[in-house]
Amino acid sequence: MKYYLEHANLSVVDAQDTVKFLLTAIPDWKIRGTGEWDAPTGQTVDWFHVGDDENYITVQSGGDGRAKEWTGQWTGVKHLGIVVPALPPS
């Protein structure tokens, strides 16, 4: 088994628009799953897994404000999912 990046999780203001953009930009991708999550913030967050059978991007609603200029310094990815064959014993 190889190590690989399985998914990235992004929080956005308009999940539907982001999903539409991804499906337009990468026509081979599809919506793999969708649902709702009761976030610790008290919000109900809509989420979508958009990708193929091996990789995807989780797009979730609940983002607030505008994204910063990409050339500036900021933090924004919720998490990355990395597949590994096994973890060594601790």
C-alpha positions in Angstrom: 0.0 0.0 0.0 1.3 3.5 -0.8 1.0 6.7 1.2 -1.3 9.3 -0.4 -3.4 12.3 0.2 -7.0 11.1 0.2 -8.9 14.3 0.8 -8.8 17.9 1.8 -11.5 19.6 3.9 -12.4 23.2 3.1 -14.9 25.5 4.8 -16.6 28.0 2.4 -19.3 30.6 2.5 -21.3 29.1 -0.4 -20.9 25.3 -0.6 -23.3 25.0 -3.6 -21.3 27.5 -5.7 -18.0 25.8 -4.8 -19.3 22.4 -5.7 -20.6 23.8 -9.0 -17.1 25.3 -9.7 -15.3 22.0 -8.9 -17.6 19.9 -11.1 -17.2 22.4 -14.0 -13.4 22.6 -13.6 -13.0 18.8 -13.3 -15.8 17.2 -15.3 -14.6 13.7 -14.4 -15.5 14.3 -10.7 -18.9 13.7 -9.1 -20.6 14.3 -5.8 -19.6 11.1 -3.8 -21.7 11.9 -0.7 -23.5 14.7 1.0 -25.0 15.4 4.4 -25.4 17.7 7.4 -23.3 18.0 10.5 -24.1 19.7 13.8 -21.0 21.7 14.3 -19.7 22.7 17.8 -20.5 26.3 16.9 -24.2 25.5 17.0 -24.5 25.7 13.2 -25.9 23.0 10.9 -23.2 22.6 8.3 -23.9 21.1 4.8 -21.0 19.0 3.5 -20.2 17.5 0.1 -17.5 15.0 -0.9 -16.6 16.0 -4.5 -14.1 13.9 -6.4 -13.5 10.4 -7.9 -13.1 6.9 -6.4 -9.7 7.7 -4.9 -9.5 11.4 -4.0 -12.0 14.1 -3.0 -12.4 17.5 -1.6 -14.8 18.0 1.3 -16.6 21.3 0.8 -18.6 22.4 3.9 -20.7 25.5 4.5 -20.2 27.6 7.6 -17.3 29.7 6.4 -17.5 33.4 7.3 -16.0 36.4 5.5 -13.9 36.7 2.4 -10.9 34.5 1.6 -7.6 36.3 1.9 -5.4 37.2 -1.1 -3.6 34.1 -2.1 -0.2 35.9 -2.0 -0.7 36.9 1.6 -0.1 35.1 4.9 -3.1 33.2 6.3 -4.4 29.9 7.4 -7.5 28.2 6.0 -7.6 24.4 5.3 -9.7 22.6 7.9 -7.8 19.3 7.6 -6.0 16.9 5.2 -6.7 13.1 5.1 -3.6 11.1 4.5 -3.7 7.3 4.0 -0.8 5.3 5.5 -0.4 1.5 5.5 0.0 1.3 9.3 1.2 3.3 12.2 4.2 2.1 14.1 3.5 0.9 17.7 3.9 3.6 20.3 
